[in-house]
Amino acid sequence: MIYADHAATTKLSQTAIHAMLSCMEENWGNPSSLYRFGQKAAEALNEARERIAACIGAEPGEIYFTSGGSEANNQAIISAAKNGERKGKKHIISSAFEHHAVLHTLKKLEKEGFQIELLPVHENGTIHPEQVADAIREDTCLVSIMYANNEIGSILPIPEIGVICRERKVPFHTDAVQAIGHIPVDVKAQNIDLLSLSAHKFHGPKGAGVLYARRGIFLTNLIEGGAQERGKRGGTENLPAIMGMAAALKEACCHMEENNKKILLLRTQLIEGLSKIPHAALNGDLQHRLPGNVSFCFEGIEGESLLLLLDDKGICASSGSACTSGSLDPSHVLLAIGRPHEVAHGSLRLSLGAENTEEEVAQILKAVPEVVEYLRNISPLWKDKQCGKKAFIL
Ligand SMILES: *Cc1c(COP(=O)(O)O)cnc(C)c1O
């Protein structure tokens, strides 16, 4: 099997497994208990908090453990909205190609009377900092722009947006789930007030994540309960998963440069190879791009059929986001960068990790053109395009 879907999830690293197993076997106490066995668990929790804080340039007291990226996004946005509402500020700026955990939270707030402004995304998958500057109003209570897009891999100008938000005194949240562990992020240097990350996107366990909230930034609870997470997130901490997350993040950050050197080489080979397919186009920007992301649209095919045929050849890939698979709507991300519906349906995302090999890339480069050609040959629409009855788009 060739796994090329690291943007959907990643395999647990051995380091993470080891950290989790030893926690489950030896350190299973409740961190809130006062006896020594409980305090041993509390110490481990603190160490994990320190380790994660160090990886993103935060202080341990600014790290809140959550059940993942989705919960962190929900809590960040709802907190900023509640705080804004108290001051009569109900305008929120975000972008059209955010993850659904952001977009659906904003939809909910819109029903509660908030004004949501989704900035349009440029063809190359970016937002210009000036768009944010121009959109900020007296009553803006939050800017939420993702660090890197999960489908097309574009990296956004977060430090520049951070400067603008700090100057205008507007809280700035970034969904950095695709960035953390893959490219350097520093919340202090980049003026980030709120940030979401998720362990299973950097070889940690599923169901664990972090909300970073800068000291002094208002947080409200999604989950009421005990005094865990300084009263901001009730519930006994998932210590094994947190230990796995901390170990995985430290490992990812320590090996980031060497991993990326290798991954970039594979990405370049894939992009060059797939670009040779006629009527195909790369999605997103070639420069400002996550090291592992390859995203293409192929005219005249259905992404879902492409995935099934690639699965037959042992290749795990994705089309649009995993969350939209199962619905017939094309990806909102591809529509946001201006791909017409018909083209957006024929998308393929390959996301690489350090475990992928040149041999695997060669196999993918053999399989994808074959499958695309096969699907085009059985498509009546494609025949119409070839004989000139319909125009090609790409
Ligand atoms: C995966 C992902 C999420 C959701 O994280 P979970 O931990 O799976 O809830 C949010 N945002 C982005 C950009 C993602 O890629």
The ligand as an SDF file (V2000), in Angstrom:
LIG
                    3D

 15 15  0  0  0  0  0  0  0  0999 V2000
   -7.7650   18.0190   10.0610 C   0  0  0  0  0  0  0  0  0  0  0  0
   -8.0520   19.4740   10.1320 C   0  0  0  0  0  0  0  0  0  0  0  0
   -8.8810   19.9970   11.1370 C   0  0  0  0  0  0  0  0  0  0  0  0
   -9.6200   19.1180   12.1130 C   0  0  0  0  0  0  0  0  0  0  0  0
   -8.7860   18.5550   13.0910 O   0  0  0  0  0  0  0  0  0  0  0  0
   -9.3620   17.2980   13.9320 P   0  0  0  0  0  0  0  0  0  0  0  0
   -8.3030   17.0670   14.9710 O   0  0  0  0  0  0  0  0  0  0  0  0
   -9.4820   16.1740   12.9770 O   0  0  0  0  0  0  0  0  0  0  0  0
  -10.6520   17.7370   14.5280 O   0  0  0  0  0  0  0  0  0  0  0  0
   -9.0780   21.3600   11.1740 C   0  0  0  0  0  0  0  0  0  0  0  0
   -8.4830   22.1820   10.2910 N   0  0  0  0  0  0  0  0  0  0  0  0
   -7.6620   21.7170    9.3220 C   0  0  0  0  0  0  0  0  0  0  0  0
   -7.0240   22.6760    8.3810 C   0  0  0  0  0  0  0  0  0  0  0  0
   -7.4370   20.3480    9.2090 C   0  0  0  0  0  0  0  0  0  0  0  0
   -6.6470   19.8930    8.2310 O   0  0  0  0  0  0  0  0  0  0  0  0
  1  2  1  0
  2  3  1  0
  2 14  2  0
  3  4  1  0
  3 10  2  0
  4  5  1  0
  5  6  1  0
  6  7  2  0
  6  8  1  0
  6  9  1  0
 10 11  1  0
 11 12  2  0
 12 13  1  0
 12 14  1  0
 14 15  1  0
M  END
$$$$
